[in-house]
């Protein structure tokens, strides 16, 4: 079992920045990929970015160049630095952790609101 706790969401103006954090606990030694998804009410959840234990990174086209994902394996924490935020980035952001021979765990979500 893995538990994920997100923090760092909030309200920011168009063009502003935020940093999300997600701390994992439990069977963290089995975590491979960690990442961030987001969901707007009434729409499907979409991948924002993810990072493997080896440091390989994948970004959604919509955030490439504006968002940066990083990971501190010693702290079992993944971060999402979001810059040049736009109103269309408004969503609930979920942290995920893919655990070897287990499955994908999700955090409770943190709301990000970008005002125009």
BELGI-V680469 format. One record per residue. N is the residue number from 1. RES is the residue in three letters. D_LAST is the distance of its C-alpha to the last C-alpha in Angstrom with 2 decimals. Layout:
<<N RES D_LAST> <N RES D_LAST>>
//
This chain:
<<1 UNK 39.96> <2 UNK 36.74> <3 UNK 34.20> <4 UNK 30.61> <5 UNK 28.43> <6 UNK 24.78> <7 UNK 22.83> <8 UNK 19.77> <9 UNK 16.88> <10 UNK 14.38> <11 UNK 10.97> <12 UNK 9.17> <13 UNK 6.28> <14 UNK 5.17> <15 UNK 8.84> <16 UNK 10.47> <17 UNK 13.53> <18 UNK 15.40> <19 UNK 18.96> <20 UNK 20.42> <21 UNK 24.15> <22 UNK 26.68> <23 UNK 30.24> <24 UNK 33.04> <25 UNK 36.34> <26 UNK 39.48> <27 UNK 41.00> <28 UNK 38.73> <29 UNK 41.52> <30 UNK 41.14> <31 UNK 37.44> <32 UNK 36.87> <33 UNK 33.31> <34 UNK 30.26> <35 UNK 26.76> <36 UNK 23.36> <37 UNK 22.27> <38 UNK 19.19> <39 UNK 19.03> <40 UNK 16.73> <41 UNK 18.59> <42 UNK 21.01> <43 UNK 20.86> <44 UNK 23.16> <45 UNK 22.75> <46 UNK 22.26> <47 UNK 23.41> <48 UNK 21.02> <49 UNK 23.81> <50 UNK 27.30> <51 UNK 30.07> <52 UNK 33.79> <53 UNK 36.22> <54 UNK 37.42> <55 UNK 34.06> <56 UNK 33.27> <57 UNK 29.55> <58 UNK 27.71> <59 UNK 24.03> <60 UNK 22.19> <61 UNK 21.57> <62 UNK 17.83> <63 UNK 17.65> <64 UNK 20.66> <65 UNK 20.30> <66 UNK 17.16> <67 UNK 18.63> <68 UNK 22.06> <69 UNK 24.37> <70 UNK 27.42> <71 UNK 30.22> <72 UNK 32.77> <73 UNK 35.76> <74 UNK 37.69> <75 UNK 35.09> <76 UNK 34.30> <77 UNK 30.61> <78 UNK 27.89> <79 UNK 24.64> <80 UNK 21.37> <81 UNK 19.62> <82 UNK 16.06> <83 UNK 14.66> <84 UNK 12.06> <85 UNK 9.91> <86 UNK 7.60> <87 UNK 6.00> <88 UNK 9.61> <89 UNK 11.11> <90 UNK 10.60> <91 UNK 14.30> <92 UNK 17.46> <93 UNK 19.04> <94 UNK 22.83> <95 UNK 25.37> <96 UNK 28.52> <97 UNK 31.98> <98 UNK 34.67> <99 UNK 38.05> <100 UNK 41.20> <101 UNK 43.49> <102 UNK 41.27> <103 UNK 37.89> <104 UNK 34.18> <105 UNK 32.85> <106 UNK 29.37> <107 UNK 27.57> <108 UNK 26.20> <109 UNK 22.54> <110 UNK 19.69> <111 UNK 16.28> <112 UNK 13.19> <113 UNK 9.83> <114 UNK 6.64> <115 UNK 3.78> <116 UNK 0.00>>
//
